[in-house]
Amino acid sequence: MGVLILNQFDETMKFNVEDTQAHDVKEILANVYNTLEERGYNPINQIVGYLQSGDPAYIPRHNEARNHIRHVDRDEIMEVLVRTYIEREIND
């Protein structure tokens, strides 16, 4: 008897973040960025570290930044960042 194995990576998955969710993500990122700057960290490095590893220790507890960013899926954050970057580059 043969076994049929479907490769899930052959199918294109669709990922979509709603505009209201994107707005929330932008507000959270702005708060996290400002908090990191305020605490003397390099915000870009810290946010990238968090996005790559998922380790919340990259984000300080100050101003509830860590709690806020943990309520958003890292995939959603990356989607908003990529979309914002692409839209700005295309419109320039």
PyMOL commands that set and color helices and strands:
alter all, ss='L'
color gray80, all
select helices_A, chain A and resi 8-10+19-38+43-53+56-58+62-70+74-91
alter helices_A, ss='H'
color red, helices_A
deselect
rebuild
show_as cartoon
